[in-house]
Amino acid sequence: MFIRHYQNLKLYVNFDSEILTLIREAKCLARIGIEIPESAKIVLLQEDKFKNYNNQLQYVVRERVRVVNKIRPNTRSLLAPHIDDLERRLRPGICSLTWTSMNIEGFLHHVHQGLNKLDQLIININDIMENRIENNLKALSKTVLVDLP
């Protein structure tokens, strides 16, 4: 369901757009009364499921990029275990799940939980860094400790 590019290590959804073409052509052939092959009928019956899974997986890829890009460079090492946890949650989609697997819904739920957990953690850390640490350091830097003549 996912593939990882071997050079830049980005995740991509492994969905062939030709499947959508097959579905459109099978619908057109069925409308005009031409017999369509059994394999095309099976794909046609699963059209909504395939489109839904493709959309949800595309969303997961975009959301993962959005969440990971919110991490500040100085906190990345602290968040490494949480990023690894998210990668572990994504691993079945890379290694074992296929488009006809029965547990895709559970996989997507598990991944969304991991994304939401990491997103909230990053929001809290960024808030602490910005509002508690950086603002106090700015205020402290403006404080005059010694007034020399």
Backbone as CSV, one residue per row, in Angstrom:
resi,resn,N_x,N_y,N_z,CA_x,CA_y,CA_z,C_x,C_y,C_z
1,MET,0.817,-1.176,0.000,0.000,0.000,0.000,0.868,1.250,0.000
2,PHE,1.974,1.215,0.742,2.945,2.301,0.705,4.224,1.777,0.082
3,ILE,4.935,2.668,-0.554,6.295,2.368,-0.985,7.175,3.518,-0.528
4,ARG,8.415,3.210,-0.252,9.374,4.229,0.171,10.397,4.387,-0.941
5,HIS,10.579,5.622,-1.396,11.549,5.898,-2.448,12.940,5.564,-1.930
6,TYR,13.715,4.874,-2.727,15.013,4.390,-2.252,16.043,5.496,-2.078
7,GLN,15.881,6.650,-2.737,16.873,7.720,-2.592,16.473,8.740,-1.538
8,ASN,15.268,9.300,-1.657,14.888,10.365,-0.731,14.060,9.861,0.458
9,LEU,13.756,8.542,0.494,13.052,7.878,1.591,11.650,8.422,1.851
10,LYS,11.066,9.135,0.884,9.698,9.618,1.026,8.728,8.461,0.841
11,LEU,7.579,8.585,1.522,6.522,7.590,1.359,5.595,7.998,0.225
12,TYR,5.169,7.017,-0.530,4.195,7.219,-1.598,3.144,6.131,-1.500
13,VAL,1.932,6.443,-1.934,0.873,5.443,-1.975,1.059,4.633,-3.243
14,ASN,1.083,3.324,-3.090,1.307,2.411,-4.207,-0.036,2.061,-4.852
15,PHE,-0.597,3.032,-5.561,-1.884,2.843,-6.227,-1.719,3.217,-7.688
16,ASP,-1.993,2.274,-8.550,-1.837,2.505,-9.986,-3.060,3.249,-10.514
17,SER,-2.837,4.379,-11.136,-3.948,5.164,-11.679,-4.653,4.438,-12.823
18,GLU,-4.018,3.419,-13.365,-4.655,2.633,-14.426,-5.862,1.868,-13.892
19,ILE,-5.921,1.638,-12.601,-7.080,0.974,-12.013,-8.317,1.849,-12.185
20,LEU,-8.143,3.151,-11.999,-9.268,4.067,-12.196,-9.702,4.085,-13.659
21,THR,-8.735,3.987,-14.561,-9.053,3.911,-15.987,-9.818,2.624,-16.289
22,LEU,-9.384,1.525,-15.701,-10.067,0.245,-15.870,-11.512,0.334,-15.393
23,ILE,-11.718,0.978,-14.255,-13.067,1.120,-13.706,-13.945,1.941,-14.640
24,ARG,-13.412,3.067,-15.145,-14.177,3.903,-16.065,-14.536,3.142,-17.340
25,GLU,-13.553,2.427,-17.889,-13.802,1.684,-19.121,-14.794,0.552,-18.894
26,ALA,-14.702,-0.129,-17.753,-15.641,-1.213,-17.454,-17.055,-0.670,-17.313
27,LYS,-17.197,0.500,-16.693,-18.519,1.117,-16.572,-19.090,1.460,-17.944
28,CYS,-18.245,2.023,-18.800,-18.703,2.393,-20.142,-19.115,1.152,-20.936
29,LEU,-18.313,0.098,-20.861,-18.638,-1.133,-21.585,-19.929,-1.756,-21.058
30,ALA,-20.120,-1.694,-19.740,-21.346,-2.249,-19.160,-22.564,-1.442,-19.597
31,ARG,-22.422,-0.120,-19.719,-23.539,0.723,-20.143,-23.994,0.418,-21.566
32,ILE,-23.032,0.117,-22.418,-23.414,-0.138,-23.816,-23.701,-1.621,-24.068
33,GLY,-23.641,-2.425,-22.995,-24.066,-3.805,-23.100,-23.009,-4.806,-23.526
34,ILE,-21.759,-4.424,-23.508,-20.684,-5.340,-23.878,-20.252,-6.108,-22.639
35,GLU,-20.028,-7.399,-22.802,-19.597,-8.258,-21.696,-18.192,-7.851,-21.245
36,ILE,-18.018,-7.674,-19.935,-16.702,-7.317,-19.412,-16.112,-8.538,-18.706
37,PRO,-14.794,-8.650,-18.683,-14.156,-9.811,-18.042,-14.470,-9.878,-16.548
38,GLU,-14.387,-11.073,-16.019,-14.713,-11.305,-14.607,-13.792,-10.510,-13.673
39,SER,-12.505,-10.413,-14.010,-11.566,-9.671,-13.162,-11.927,-8.183,-13.129
40,ALA,-12.384,-7.655,-14.255,-12.801,-6.247,-14.286,-14.068,-6.045,-13.469
41,LYS,-14.962,-7.046,-13.466,-16.180,-6.947,-12.655,-15.828,-6.898,-11.172
42,ILE,-14.846,-7.710,-10.781,-14.432,-7.739,-9.372,-13.867,-6.381,-8.960
43,VAL,-13.045,-5.795,-9.807,-12.484,-4.473,-9.517,-13.595,-3.433,-9.481
44,LEU,-14.539,-3.544,-10.398,-15.648,-2.601,-10.470,-16.496,-2.653,-9.196
45,LEU,-16.687,-3.842,-8.656,-17.462,-3.975,-7.422,-16.747,-3.360,-6.221
46,GLN,-15.442,-3.272,-6.282,-14.655,-2.732,-5.168,-14.225,-1.289,-5.410
47,GLU,-14.832,-0.646,-6.367,-14.441,0.720,-6.744,-14.447,1.676,-5.558
48,ASP,-15.541,1.718,-4.828,-15.640,2.664,-3.702,-14.587,2.380,-2.636
49,LYS,-14.364,1.107,-2.370,-13.376,0.729,-1.359,-11.977,1.174,-1.785
50,PHE,-11.613,0.913,-3.042,-10.282,1.298,-3.523,-10.097,2.815,-3.500
51,LYS,-11.096,3.538,-3.956,-10.992,5.002,-3.964,-10.900,5.556,-2.544
52,ASN,-11.695,4.993,-1.645,-11.679,5.451,-0.254,-10.317,5.184,0.390
53,TYR,-9.795,3.972,0.216,-8.487,3.651,0.782,-7.391,4.517,0.179
54,ASN,-7.454,4.739,-1.126,-6.447,5.588,-1.771,-6.481,6.997,-1.182
55,ASN,-7.670,7.560,-1.032,-7.790,8.906,-0.465,-7.284,8.957,0.973
56,GLN,-7.626,7.948,1.774,-7.183,7.937,3.167,-5.666,7.772,3.272
57,LEU,-5.091,6.940,2.411,-3.644,6.739,2.450,-2.900,7.976,1.954
58,GLN,-3.441,8.652,0.942,-2.845,9.914,0.484,-2.872,10.934,1.621
59,TYR,-3.975,10.954,2.358,-4.087,11.865,3.499,-3.033,11.536,4.562
60,VAL,-2.829,10.242,4.838,-1.830,9.830,5.830,-0.444,10.318,5.412
61,VAL,-0.107,10.180,4.134,1.213,10.608,3.651,1.364,12.116,3.816
62,ARG,0.340,12.880,3.407,0.405,14.346,3.548,0.467,14.764,5.011
63,GLU,-0.328,14.114,5.847,-0.368,14.457,7.264,0.956,14.133,7.946
64,ARG,1.563,13.022,7.584,2.861,12.644,8.145,3.911,13.705,7.820
65,VAL,3.929,14.155,6.575,4.877,15.197,6.164,4.607,16.489,6.937
66,ARG,3.333,16.858,7.064,2.972,18.088,7.773,3.418,18.028,9.232
67,VAL,3.155,16.917,9.888,3.483,16.781,11.312,4.992,16.764,11.514
68,VAL,5.707,16.008,10.710,7.167,15.907,10.881,7.840,17.246,10.558
69,ASN,7.285,18.007,9.628,7.877,19.310,9.295,7.669,20.347,10.401
70,LYS,6.740,20.109,11.314,6.526,21.033,12.435,7.582,20.879,13.522
71,ILE,8.377,19.816,13.457,9.379,19.565,14.497,10.521,20.555,14.351
72,ARG,10.859,21.217,15.441,12.002,22.130,15.434,13.299,21.319,15.435
73,PRO,14.321,21.821,14.766,15.587,21.071,14.697,16.192,20.772,16.067
74,ASN,16.038,21.704,17.007,16.654,21.487,18.323,15.874,20.498,19.195
75,THR,14.681,20.088,18.780,13.923,19.095,19.550,13.793,17.762,18.809
76,ARG,14.356,17.669,17.621,14.217,16.448,16.812,14.780,15.223,17.529
77,SER,15.934,15.377,18.173,16.529,14.218,18.857,15.663,13.769,20.034
78,LEU,14.983,14.709,20.697,14.098,14.342,21.801,12.863,13.588,21.312
79,LEU,12.434,13.899,20.106,11.234,13.278,19.557,11.526,12.021,18.742
80,ALA,12.783,11.631,18.651,13.149,10.466,17.841,12.369,9.205,18.228
81,PRO,12.191,8.893,19.521,11.406,7.694,19.860,9.955,7.773,19.375
82,HIS,9.388,8.964,19.381,7.998,9.132,18.942,7.890,9.034,17.420
83,ILE,8.889,9.540,16.729,8.919,9.398,15.274,9.094,7.925,14.908
84,ASP,9.941,7.227,15.647,10.121,5.789,15.421,8.821,5.026,15.671
85,ASP,8.069,5.434,16.683,6.775,4.802,16.954,5.826,4.976,15.765
86,LEU,5.812,6.173,15.195,4.973,6.407,14.020,5.430,5.539,12.853
87,GLU,6.725,5.419,12.664,7.241,4.578,11.578,6.871,3.108,11.802
88,ARG,6.878,2.657,13.055,6.453,1.278,13.361,4.980,1.081,13.031
89,ARG,4.185,2.115,13.273,2.760,2.035,12.940,2.542,1.984,11.431
90,LEU,3.433,2.620,10.671,3.307,2.631,9.209,3.876,1.369,8.553
91,ARG,4.729,0.660,9.256,5.437,-0.493,8.676,4.528,-1.551,8.050
92,PRO,3.396,-1.937,8.664,2.548,-2.936,7.994,2.060,-2.481,6.613
93,GLY,1.844,-1.185,6.447,1.421,-0.665,5.150,2.520,-0.730,4.107
94,ILE,3.761,-0.822,4.549,4.894,-0.935,3.631,5.204,-2.405,3.351
95,CYS,5.123,-3.230,4.386,5.612,-4.612,4.283,4.536,-5.650,3.972
96,SER,3.426,-5.608,4.680,2.534,-6.765,4.624,1.128,-6.514,4.074
97,LEU,0.577,-5.338,4.243,-0.790,-5.104,3.789,-0.862,-4.951,2.279
98,THR,-1.961,-5.421,1.712,-2.239,-5.229,0.291,-3.597,-4.550,0.165
99,TRP,-3.974,-4.226,-1.052,-5.232,-3.521,-1.284,-6.443,-4.400,-0.990
100,THR,-6.245,-5.692,-0.898,-7.365,-6.588,-0.608,-7.306,-7.130,0.818
101,SER,-6.435,-6.615,1.654,-6.331,-7.067,3.047,-7.606,-6.708,3.808
102,MET,-7.894,-7.523,4.815,-9.122,-7.330,5.586,-8.968,-6.298,6.709
103,ASN,-7.747,-6.018,7.128,-7.550,-5.163,8.301,-7.005,-3.778,7.950
104,ILE,-7.346,-3.262,6.801,-6.883,-1.928,6.406,-7.511,-0.859,7.299
105,GLU,-8.780,-1.030,7.644,-9.445,-0.048,8.510,-8.745,0.051,9.867
106,GLY,-8.411,-1.087,10.439,-7.697,-1.095,11.720,-6.322,-0.460,11.598
107,PHE,-5.638,-0.747,10.500,-4.331,-0.145,10.240,-4.452,1.373,10.157
108,LEU,-5.433,1.861,9.401,-5.615,3.309,9.243,-5.950,3.954,10.589
109,HIS,-6.783,3.298,11.381,-7.129,3.836,12.704,-5.882,3.926,13.583
110,HIS,-5.067,2.878,13.552,-3.829,2.831,14.350,-2.859,3.941,13.920
111,VAL,-2.741,4.158,12.619,-1.844,5.201,12.095,-2.370,6.592,12.449
112,HIS,-3.690,6.798,12.335,-4.259,8.105,12.688,-4.048,8.413,14.165
113,GLN,-4.168,7.403,15.010,-3.898,7.614,16.438,-2.457,8.057,16.651
114,GLY,-1.518,7.399,15.984,-0.112,7.769,16.110,0.162,9.163,15.600
115,LEU,-0.451,9.520,14.472,-0.268,10.869,13.929,-0.823,11.926,14.871
116,ASN,-2.014,11.681,15.410,-2.618,12.649,16.333,-1.797,12.788,17.617
117,LYS,-1.298,11.677,18.113,-0.475,11.695,19.334,0.804,12.504,19.106
118,LEU,1.485,12.238,17.991,2.717,12.967,17.685,2.429,14.442,17.424
119,ASP,1.333,14.727,16.730,0.973,16.114,16.438,0.728,16.894,17.727
120,GLN,-0.015,16.316,18.666,-0.277,16.995,19.930,0.998,17.200,20.735
121,LEU,1.865,16.208,20.712,3.139,16.319,21.424,3.988,17.452,20.843
122,ILE,4.043,17.540,19.525,4.825,18.594,18.871,4.222,19.963,19.165
123,ILE,2.903,20.058,19.138,2.244,21.333,19.451,2.599,21.762,20.877
124,ASN,2.533,20.828,21.821,2.856,21.157,23.217,4.320,21.561,23.372
125,ILE,5.221,20.832,22.734,6.651,21.151,22.836,6.944,22.506,22.208
126,ASN,6.384,22.764,21.038,6.611,24.057,20.379,6.040,25.205,21.209
127,ASP,4.901,24.964,21.846,4.311,25.983,22.710,5.214,26.266,23.916
128,ILE,5.719,25.225,24.516,6.628,25.404,25.655,7.888,26.142,25.226
129,MET,8.449,25.740,24.107,9.678,26.387,23.619,9.438,27.867,23.332
130,GLU,8.324,28.156,22.683,8.085,29.534,22.269,7.632,30.419,23.422
131,ASN,6.640,29.972,24.159,6.019,30.841,25.154,6.699,30.823,26.514
132,ARG,7.359,29.770,26.840,7.984,29.723,28.154,9.483,29.981,28.086
133,ILE,10.146,29.363,27.169,11.605,29.456,27.143,12.064,30.686,26.357
134,GLU,11.667,30.770,25.078,12.175,31.859,24.238,11.710,33.225,24.705
135,ASN,10.446,33.338,25.107,9.958,34.637,25.585,10.665,35.056,26.877
136,ASN,10.931,34.115,27.759,11.653,34.440,28.989,13.103,34.809,28.698
137,LEU,13.722,34.137,27.746,15.090,34.483,27.367,15.160,35.880,26.746
138,LYS,14.149,36.233,25.939,14.111,37.578,25.361,13.947,38.630,26.449
139,ALA,13.049,38.355,27.379,12.851,39.308,28.480,14.109,39.418,29.337
140,LEU,14.748,38.304,29.574,15.981,38.297,30.361,17.116,39.029,29.632
141,SER,17.171,38.914,28.327,18.244,39.591,27.582,18.088,41.102,27.608
142,LYS,16.880,41.591,27.860,16.642,43.046,27.917,16.842,43.606,29.329
143,THR,17.055,42.724,30.277,17.236,43.157,31.661,18.674,43.644,31.870
144,VAL,18.781,44.794,32.481,20.082,45.357,32.788,20.496,44.878,34.171
145,LEU,21.615,44.163,34.212,22.080,43.620,35.480,22.968,44.616,36.237
146,VAL,23.802,45.306,35.492,24.711,46.266,36.111,24.658,47.541,35.291
147,ASP,24.496,48.655,35.981,24.487,49.947,35.299,25.852,50.601,35.502
148,LEU,26.660,50.504,34.454,28.004,51.071,34.531,27.996,52.520,34.050
149,PRO,28.809,53.370,34.718,28.865,54.779,34.301,29.644,54.930,32.998
